[in-house]
């Protein structure tokens, strides 16, 4: 994103009296990072969830990589993509544990 675009967004947010300072900062952070800041997820213990590779997920399920891909295609597991990347790098550990426990399906 061009710096001038970011300056324009900041000016519009500053002109709106209904947006608080904290909300403005959060919106600017999300805009600056192309929407990825809103995707960070914390577990119930307050720590960020680990990412597991397809192979690690397959080992946890005692199944093949193809099975993991099918779960992702069905929407049971959600692939995590890092900012600025096209390909997914893995799956959230807490989500995999929920599927293993039978909470999601």
Chimera marker file (.cmm) of the C-alpha trace (Angstrom):
<marker_set name="trace">
<marker id="1" x="0.000" y="0.000" z="0.000" r="1" g="1" b="0" radius="0.5"/>
<marker id="2" x="1.249" y="3.446" z="-0.828" r="1" g="1" b="0" radius="0.5"/>
<marker id="3" x="2.053" y="5.751" z="2.086" r="1" g="1" b="0" radius="0.5"/>
<marker id="4" x="-0.289" y="8.360" z="0.623" r="1" g="1" b="0" radius="0.5"/>
<marker id="5" x="-3.181" y="5.897" z="0.763" r="1" g="1" b="0" radius="0.5"/>
<marker id="6" x="-2.431" y="5.148" z="4.396" r="1" g="1" b="0" radius="0.5"/>
<marker id="7" x="-2.296" y="8.897" z="5.145" r="1" g="1" b="0" radius="0.5"/>
<marker id="8" x="-5.680" y="9.341" z="3.453" r="1" g="1" b="0" radius="0.5"/>
<marker id="9" x="-7.225" y="6.553" z="5.551" r="1" g="1" b="0" radius="0.5"/>
<marker id="10" x="-5.790" y="8.099" z="8.730" r="1" g="1" b="0" radius="0.5"/>
<marker id="11" x="-7.201" y="11.514" z="7.785" r="1" g="1" b="0" radius="0.5"/>
<marker id="12" x="-10.678" y="10.108" z="7.138" r="1" g="1" b="0" radius="0.5"/>
<marker id="13" x="-10.653" y="8.231" z="10.456" r="1" g="1" b="0" radius="0.5"/>
<marker id="14" x="-9.434" y="11.311" z="12.313" r="1" g="1" b="0" radius="0.5"/>
<marker id="15" x="-12.259" y="13.376" z="10.809" r="1" g="1" b="0" radius="0.5"/>
<marker id="16" x="-14.904" y="10.921" z="12.059" r="1" g="1" b="0" radius="0.5"/>
<marker id="17" x="-15.763" y="11.806" z="15.694" r="1" g="1" b="0" radius="0.5"/>
<marker id="18" x="-17.497" y="8.460" z="16.315" r="1" g="1" b="0" radius="0.5"/>
<marker id="19" x="-14.246" y="6.465" z="15.982" r="1" g="1" b="0" radius="0.5"/>
<marker id="20" x="-12.239" y="6.232" z="19.201" r="1" g="1" b="0" radius="0.5"/>
<marker id="21" x="-8.457" y="6.481" z="19.303" r="1" g="1" b="0" radius="0.5"/>
<marker id="22" x="-8.087" y="2.772" z="20.090" r="1" g="1" b="0" radius="0.5"/>
<marker id="23" x="-10.430" y="1.803" z="17.249" r="1" g="1" b="0" radius="0.5"/>
<marker id="24" x="-8.585" y="4.114" z="14.872" r="1" g="1" b="0" radius="0.5"/>
<marker id="25" x="-5.250" y="2.514" z="15.766" r="1" g="1" b="0" radius="0.5"/>
<marker id="26" x="-6.672" y="-0.964" z="15.274" r="1" g="1" b="0" radius="0.5"/>
<marker id="27" x="-8.172" y="-0.061" z="11.878" r="1" g="1" b="0" radius="0.5"/>
<marker id="28" x="-4.895" y="1.473" z="10.705" r="1" g="1" b="0" radius="0.5"/>
<marker id="29" x="-3.022" y="-1.659" z="11.824" r="1" g="1" b="0" radius="0.5"/>
<marker id="30" x="-5.393" y="-3.905" z="9.884" r="1" g="1" b="0" radius="0.5"/>
<marker id="31" x="-5.219" y="-1.703" z="6.785" r="1" g="1" b="0" radius="0.5"/>
<marker id="32" x="-1.429" y="-1.532" z="6.977" r="1" g="1" b="0" radius="0.5"/>
<marker id="33" x="-1.106" y="-5.332" z="7.177" r="1" g="1" b="0" radius="0.5"/>
<marker id="34" x="-3.699" y="-6.087" z="4.466" r="1" g="1" b="0" radius="0.5"/>
<marker id="35" x="-6.209" y="-7.527" z="6.951" r="1" g="1" b="0" radius="0.5"/>
<marker id="36" x="-3.893" y="-10.043" z="8.611" r="1" g="1" b="0" radius="0.5"/>
<marker id="37" x="-3.775" y="-8.415" z="12.046" r="1" g="1" b="0" radius="0.5"/>
<marker id="38" x="-7.422" y="-9.318" z="12.629" r="1" g="1" b="0" radius="0.5"/>
<marker id="39" x="-6.698" y="-13.002" z="12.042" r="1" g="1" b="0" radius="0.5"/>
<marker id="40" x="-4.436" y="-13.579" z="15.026" r="1" g="1" b="0" radius="0.5"/>
<marker id="41" x="-6.095" y="-15.989" z="17.394" r="1" g="1" b="0" radius="0.5"/>
<marker id="42" x="-5.294" y="-16.713" z="21.017" r="1" g="1" b="0" radius="0.5"/>
<marker id="43" x="-6.133" y="-19.864" z="22.908" r="1" g="1" b="0" radius="0.5"/>
<marker id="44" x="-8.044" y="-19.936" z="26.180" r="1" g="1" b="0" radius="0.5"/>
<marker id="45" x="-4.746" y="-19.815" z="28.116" r="1" g="1" b="0" radius="0.5"/>
<marker id="46" x="-3.945" y="-16.475" z="26.463" r="1" g="1" b="0" radius="0.5"/>
<marker id="47" x="-1.142" y="-17.741" z="24.227" r="1" g="1" b="0" radius="0.5"/>
<marker id="48" x="-1.012" y="-17.807" z="20.457" r="1" g="1" b="0" radius="0.5"/>
<marker id="49" x="-1.744" y="-21.198" z="18.932" r="1" g="1" b="0" radius="0.5"/>
<marker id="50" x="1.082" y="-23.183" z="17.300" r="1" g="1" b="0" radius="0.5"/>
<marker id="51" x="0.995" y="-23.925" z="13.607" r="1" g="1" b="0" radius="0.5"/>
<marker id="52" x="1.224" y="-27.539" z="12.502" r="1" g="1" b="0" radius="0.5"/>
<marker id="53" x="2.351" y="-28.659" z="9.059" r="1" g="1" b="0" radius="0.5"/>
<marker id="54" x="0.281" y="-31.018" z="6.938" r="1" g="1" b="0" radius="0.5"/>
<marker id="55" x="2.619" y="-33.873" z="7.878" r="1" g="1" b="0" radius="0.5"/>
<marker id="56" x="2.255" y="-33.170" z="11.613" r="1" g="1" b="0" radius="0.5"/>
<marker id="57" x="-1.538" y="-33.062" z="11.300" r="1" g="1" b="0" radius="0.5"/>
<marker id="58" x="-1.489" y="-36.319" z="9.341" r="1" g="1" b="0" radius="0.5"/>
<marker id="59" x="0.568" y="-37.988" z="12.069" r="1" g="1" b="0" radius="0.5"/>
<marker id="60" x="-1.842" y="-36.785" z="14.765" r="1" g="1" b="0" radius="0.5"/>
<marker id="61" x="-4.769" y="-38.289" z="12.860" r="1" g="1" b="0" radius="0.5"/>
<marker id="62" x="-2.706" y="-41.377" z="11.892" r="1" g="1" b="0" radius="0.5"/>
<marker id="63" x="-3.778" y="-40.692" z="8.312" r="1" g="1" b="0" radius="0.5"/>
<marker id="64" x="-2.276" y="-39.545" z="5.019" r="1" g="1" b="0" radius="0.5"/>
<marker id="65" x="-1.607" y="-36.058" z="3.693" r="1" g="1" b="0" radius="0.5"/>
<marker id="66" x="-4.469" y="-36.570" z="1.278" r="1" g="1" b="0" radius="0.5"/>
<marker id="67" x="-6.862" y="-37.008" z="4.210" r="1" g="1" b="0" radius="0.5"/>
<marker id="68" x="-5.634" y="-33.721" z="5.699" r="1" g="1" b="0" radius="0.5"/>
<marker id="69" x="-6.186" y="-32.009" z="2.333" r="1" g="1" b="0" radius="0.5"/>
<marker id="70" x="-9.736" y="-33.407" z="2.182" r="1" g="1" b="0" radius="0.5"/>
<marker id="71" x="-10.491" y="-32.069" z="5.669" r="1" g="1" b="0" radius="0.5"/>
<marker id="72" x="-9.268" y="-28.650" z="4.559" r="1" g="1" b="0" radius="0.5"/>
<marker id="73" x="-11.309" y="-28.800" z="1.345" r="1" g="1" b="0" radius="0.5"/>
<marker id="74" x="-14.448" y="-29.707" z="3.342" r="1" g="1" b="0" radius="0.5"/>
<marker id="75" x="-13.843" y="-26.765" z="5.680" r="1" g="1" b="0" radius="0.5"/>
<marker id="76" x="-13.261" y="-28.869" z="8.785" r="1" g="1" b="0" radius="0.5"/>
<marker id="77" x="-9.710" y="-27.518" z="9.103" r="1" g="1" b="0" radius="0.5"/>
<marker id="78" x="-8.713" y="-24.040" z="7.970" r="1" g="1" b="0" radius="0.5"/>
<marker id="79" x="-5.381" y="-23.383" z="6.306" r="1" g="1" b="0" radius="0.5"/>
<marker id="80" x="-3.301" y="-20.532" z="7.752" r="1" g="1" b="0" radius="0.5"/>
<marker id="81" x="-1.586" y="-18.245" z="5.259" r="1" g="1" b="0" radius="0.5"/>
<marker id="82" x="1.159" y="-15.880" z="6.372" r="1" g="1" b="0" radius="0.5"/>
<marker id="83" x="1.027" y="-12.214" z="5.333" r="1" g="1" b="0" radius="0.5"/>
<marker id="84" x="2.337" y="-11.668" z="1.830" r="1" g="1" b="0" radius="0.5"/>
<marker id="85" x="2.251" y="-15.374" z="0.962" r="1" g="1" b="0" radius="0.5"/>
<marker id="86" x="0.061" y="-17.309" z="-1.423" r="1" g="1" b="0" radius="0.5"/>
<marker id="87" x="0.442" y="-20.835" z="-0.095" r="1" g="1" b="0" radius="0.5"/>
<marker id="88" x="-0.714" y="-21.941" z="3.304" r="1" g="1" b="0" radius="0.5"/>
<marker id="89" x="1.938" y="-22.829" z="5.853" r="1" g="1" b="0" radius="0.5"/>
<marker id="90" x="-0.087" y="-25.017" z="8.182" r="1" g="1" b="0" radius="0.5"/>
<marker id="91" x="-3.050" y="-25.482" z="10.499" r="1" g="1" b="0" radius="0.5"/>
<marker id="92" x="-3.718" y="-24.144" z="14.016" r="1" g="1" b="0" radius="0.5"/>
<marker id="93" x="-2.934" y="-26.658" z="16.732" r="1" g="1" b="0" radius="0.5"/>
<marker id="94" x="-5.981" y="-25.783" z="18.838" r="1" g="1" b="0" radius="0.5"/>
<marker id="95" x="-8.279" y="-26.328" z="15.846" r="1" g="1" b="0" radius="0.5"/>
<marker id="96" x="-6.687" y="-29.725" z="15.133" r="1" g="1" b="0" radius="0.5"/>
<marker id="97" x="-7.115" y="-30.695" z="18.795" r="1" g="1" b="0" radius="0.5"/>
<marker id="98" x="-10.807" y="-29.701" z="18.658" r="1" g="1" b="0" radius="0.5"/>
<marker id="99" x="-11.362" y="-31.926" z="15.618" r="1" g="1" b="0" radius="0.5"/>
<marker id="100" x="-9.517" y="-34.802" z="17.291" r="1" g="1" b="0" radius="0.5"/>
<marker id="101" x="-11.701" y="-34.390" z="20.406" r="1" g="1" b="0" radius="0.5"/>
<marker id="102" x="-14.817" y="-34.518" z="18.228" r="1" g="1" b="0" radius="0.5"/>
<marker id="103" x="-15.910" y="-30.967" z="19.018" r="1" g="1" b="0" radius="0.5"/>
<marker id="104" x="-15.902" y="-29.892" z="15.359" r="1" g="1" b="0" radius="0.5"/>
<marker id="105" x="-17.239" y="-31.854" z="12.369" r="1" g="1" b="0" radius="0.5"/>
<link id1="1" id2="2" r="1" g="1" b="0" radius="0.2"/>
<link id1="2" id2="3" r="1" g="1" b="0" radius="0.2"/>
<link id1="3" id2="4" r="1" g="1" b="0" radius="0.2"/>
<link id1="4" id2="5" r="1" g="1" b="0" radius="0.2"/>
<link id1="5" id2="6" r="1" g="1" b="0" radius="0.2"/>
<link id1="6" id2="7" r="1" g="1" b="0" radius="0.2"/>
<link id1="7" id2="8" r="1" g="1" b="0" radius="0.2"/>
<link id1="8" id2="9" r="1" g="1" b="0" radius="0.2"/>
<link id1="9" id2="10" r="1" g="1" b="0" radius="0.2"/>
<link id1="10" id2="11" r="1" g="1" b="0" radius="0.2"/>
<link id1="11" id2="12" r="1" g="1" b="0" radius="0.2"/>
<link id1="12" id2="13" r="1" g="1" b="0" radius="0.2"/>
<link id1="13" id2="14" r="1" g="1" b="0" radius="0.2"/>
<link id1="14" id2="15" r="1" g="1" b="0" radius="0.2"/>
<link id1="15" id2="16" r="1" g="1" b="0" radius="0.2"/>
<link id1="16" id2="17" r="1" g="1" b="0" radius="0.2"/>
<link id1="17" id2="18" r="1" g="1" b="0" radius="0.2"/>
<link id1="18" id2="19" r="1" g="1" b="0" radius="0.2"/>
<link id1="19" id2="20" r="1" g="1" b="0" radius="0.2"/>
<link id1="20" id2="21" r="1" g="1" b="0" radius="0.2"/>
<link id1="21" id2="22" r="1" g="1" b="0" radius="0.2"/>
<link id1="22" id2="23" r="1" g="1" b="0" radius="0.2"/>
<link id1="23" id2="24" r="1" g="1" b="0" radius="0.2"/>
<link id1="24" id2="25" r="1" g="1" b="0" radius="0.2"/>
<link id1="25" id2="26" r="1" g="1" b="0" radius="0.2"/>
<link id1="26" id2="27" r="1" g="1" b="0" radius="0.2"/>
<link id1="27" id2="28" r="1" g="1" b="0" radius="0.2"/>
<link id1="28" id2="29" r="1" g="1" b="0" radius="0.2"/>
<link id1="29" id2="30" r="1" g="1" b="0" radius="0.2"/>
<link id1="30" id2="31" r="1" g="1" b="0" radius="0.2"/>
<link id1="31" id2="32" r="1" g="1" b="0" radius="0.2"/>
<link id1="32" id2="33" r="1" g="1" b="0" radius="0.2"/>
<link id1="33" id2="34" r="1" g="1" b="0" radius="0.2"/>
<link id1="34" id2="35" r="1" g="1" b="0" radius="0.2"/>
<link id1="35" id2="36" r="1" g="1" b="0" radius="0.2"/>
<link id1="36" id2="37" r="1" g="1" b="0" radius="0.2"/>
<link id1="37" id2="38" r="1" g="1" b="0" radius="0.2"/>
<link id1="38" id2="39" r="1" g="1" b="0" radius="0.2"/>
<link id1="39" id2="40" r="1" g="1" b="0" radius="0.2"/>
<link id1="40" id2="41" r="1" g="1" b="0" radius="0.2"/>
<link id1="41" id2="42" r="1" g="1" b="0" radius="0.2"/>
<link id1="42" id2="43" r="1" g="1" b="0" radius="0.2"/>
<link id1="43" id2="44" r="1" g="1" b="0" radius="0.2"/>
<link id1="44" id2="45" r="1" g="1" b="0" radius="0.2"/>
<link id1="45" id2="46" r="1" g="1" b="0" radius="0.2"/>
<link id1="46" id2="47" r="1" g="1" b="0" radius="0.2"/>
<link id1="47" id2="48" r="1" g="1" b="0" radius="0.2"/>
<link id1="48" id2="49" r="1" g="1" b="0" radius="0.2"/>
<link id1="49" id2="50" r="1" g="1" b="0" radius="0.2"/>
<link id1="50" id2="51" r="1" g="1" b="0" radius="0.2"/>
<link id1="51" id2="52" r="1" g="1" b="0" radius="0.2"/>
<link id1="52" id2="53" r="1" g="1" b="0" radius="0.2"/>
<link id1="53" id2="54" r="1" g="1" b="0" radius="0.2"/>
<link id1="54" id2="55" r="1" g="1" b="0" radius="0.2"/>
<link id1="55" id2="56" r="1" g="1" b="0" radius="0.2"/>
<link id1="56" id2="57" r="1" g="1" b="0" radius="0.2"/>
<link id1="57" id2="58" r="1" g="1" b="0" radius="0.2"/>
<link id1="58" id2="59" r="1" g="1" b="0" radius="0.2"/>
<link id1="59" id2="60" r="1" g="1" b="0" radius="0.2"/>
<link id1="60" id2="61" r="1" g="1" b="0" radius="0.2"/>
<link id1="61" id2="62" r="1" g="1" b="0" radius="0.2"/>
<link id1="62" id2="63" r="1" g="1" b="0" radius="0.2"/>
<link id1="63" id2="64" r="1" g="1" b="0" radius="0.2"/>
<link id1="64" id2="65" r="1" g="1" b="0" radius="0.2"/>
<link id1="65" id2="66" r="1" g="1" b="0" radius="0.2"/>
<link id1="66" id2="67" r="1" g="1" b="0" radius="0.2"/>
<link id1="67" id2="68" r="1" g="1" b="0" radius="0.2"/>
<link id1="68" id2="69" r="1" g="1" b="0" radius="0.2"/>
<link id1="69" id2="70" r="1" g="1" b="0" radius="0.2"/>
<link id1="70" id2="71" r="1" g="1" b="0" radius="0.2"/>
<link id1="71" id2="72" r="1" g="1" b="0" radius="0.2"/>
<link id1="72" id2="73" r="1" g="1" b="0" radius="0.2"/>
<link id1="73" id2="74" r="1" g="1" b="0" radius="0.2"/>
<link id1="74" id2="75" r="1" g="1" b="0" radius="0.2"/>
<link id1="75" id2="76" r="1" g="1" b="0" radius="0.2"/>
<link id1="76" id2="77" r="1" g="1" b="0" radius="0.2"/>
<link id1="77" id2="78" r="1" g="1" b="0" radius="0.2"/>
<link id1="78" id2="79" r="1" g="1" b="0" radius="0.2"/>
<link id1="79" id2="80" r="1" g="1" b="0" radius="0.2"/>
<link id1="80" id2="81" r="1" g="1" b="0" radius="0.2"/>
<link id1="81" id2="82" r="1" g="1" b="0" radius="0.2"/>
<link id1="82" id2="83" r="1" g="1" b="0" radius="0.2"/>
<link id1="83" id2="84" r="1" g="1" b="0" radius="0.2"/>
<link id1="84" id2="85" r="1" g="1" b="0" radius="0.2"/>
<link id1="85" id2="86" r="1" g="1" b="0" radius="0.2"/>
<link id1="86" id2="87" r="1" g="1" b="0" radius="0.2"/>
<link id1="87" id2="88" r="1" g="1" b="0" radius="0.2"/>
<link id1="88" id2="89" r="1" g="1" b="0" radius="0.2"/>
<link id1="89" id2="90" r="1" g="1" b="0" radius="0.2"/>
<link id1="90" id2="91" r="1" g="1" b="0" radius="0.2"/>
<link id1="91" id2="92" r="1" g="1" b="0" radius="0.2"/>
<link id1="92" id2="93" r="1" g="1" b="0" radius="0.2"/>
<link id1="93" id2="94" r="1" g="1" b="0" radius="0.2"/>
<link id1="94" id2="95" r="1" g="1" b="0" radius="0.2"/>
<link id1="95" id2="96" r="1" g="1" b="0" radius="0.2"/>
<link id1="96" id2="97" r="1" g="1" b="0" radius="0.2"/>
<link id1="97" id2="98" r="1" g="1" b="0" radius="0.2"/>
<link id1="98" id2="99" r="1" g="1" b="0" radius="0.2"/>
<link id1="99" id2="100" r="1" g="1" b="0" radius="0.2"/>
<link id1="100" id2="101" r="1" g="1" b="0" radius="0.2"/>
<link id1="101" id2="102" r="1" g="1" b="0" radius="0.2"/>
<link id1="102" id2="103" r="1" g="1" b="0" radius="0.2"/>
<link id1="103" id2="104" r="1" g="1" b="0" radius="0.2"/>
<link id1="104" id2="105" r="1" g="1" b="0" radius="0.2"/>
</marker_set>
